[in-house]
Amino acid sequence: MKKVIFILPSGSARPVGGHKVVFEYTNKLIEDGFKVGIVMPAALKWKEISFLKKMIGILRYVYFKFKKNRYLPYSWFDLNKKANIFWCLNLSEKNIPEADYIFATACETAEYVADYEKDKGEKFYLIQSHENWAMDEKRLHATYKKPMKKIVISKFLKNLIDEYDKNSMYIENGLDNTKFYKLKDIKKDKNTIMMLYHFDEKVKQSKKALSILKKLKENHNELKLILFGLPERPKDLDEWIEYYKMPKQELLVQLYNRARIFVSPSYIEGWALPPAEAMLSGTCVCVTDIPGHEYVEHLKTGYKVDKSLENLYEGVEFLLDNQNIVDRLEKNGQNYISNFNWENSYRKFKKYILN
């Protein structure tokens, strides 16, 4: 039985798009007869962090291991229980089990995996974004030169990585149409907008987008807004705004179906999952014009606005005032995004690692 190890940069108590992709592949591999392990460290960059941060890492490791098990993802993802999860203090080689194939899944983990001995497995690097927020670009780009086989999840990442390694493999993310689909018993409200609310403002621009949508509410009193996210409901959030903390998948698909427009205001994405899930659920998307939204074509499968959000107000207002266009974008978007499925992605993934 072949063994695969994925190295994550942290625990998985809360939903993370990059972790979700790893878990999807984990389930497929296990169903296909592979043995899969997932390593989650309590602290990263162990040799670089301060003594205080090391002590915090040790406390986190002990507390979550013996008390809460809060590093586990089962509260938000249906991960196969046969997956072996290794909670460790750091990514020192002694903490990593032997395998046939080992995957770095973030730039910080790539630096470790590249230096492991051969008994840890054939080395792969699953590149899911241009992670220039995690480390400076010179150091980040150095990871692209490391002697690992590279898998990228988007065309723009393929073009980027080709500057450093022309042998990278493009495998698009998949979606599950048994989990995200158009519900027949829920009628869309033409004035309802939905958006992910995220704490990382530099990357997601949630607060900036929210302020624009609140201004839109002043001229469109019938406007409704649904937000979902990881934290508790922000205390300063207006009462007219619905908020859901970490909604379960069943509720999330209902929310997608209620919304007429899904707004994704991100400044940086690798391959954004929420707007793709919304499209699969039959919802029109309004997204920023960034490479991570490459599956949205303006006025064909969705609506695009500048990544600065300068024209977000006008874009959403245009959609609110043109329901016939929204209807067309809903259908086109759902039809197009249906081409992205985990069966196809896994088939390419398996073929690549075995060859």
PyMOL commands that set and color helices and strands:
alter all, ss='L'
color gray80, all
select helices_A, chain A and resi 17-31+51-68+93-95+107-113+118-120+137-144+155-161+201-204+206-219+249-258+273-280+291-293+312-321+323-337+342-354
alter helices_A, ss='H'
color red, helices_A
select strands_A, chain A and resi 3-7+35-41+84-88+101-104+122-127+149-152+169-170+192-197+224-229+241-245+261-264+284-288+303-305
alter strands_A, ss='S'
color yellow, strands_A
deselect
rebuild
show_as cartoon
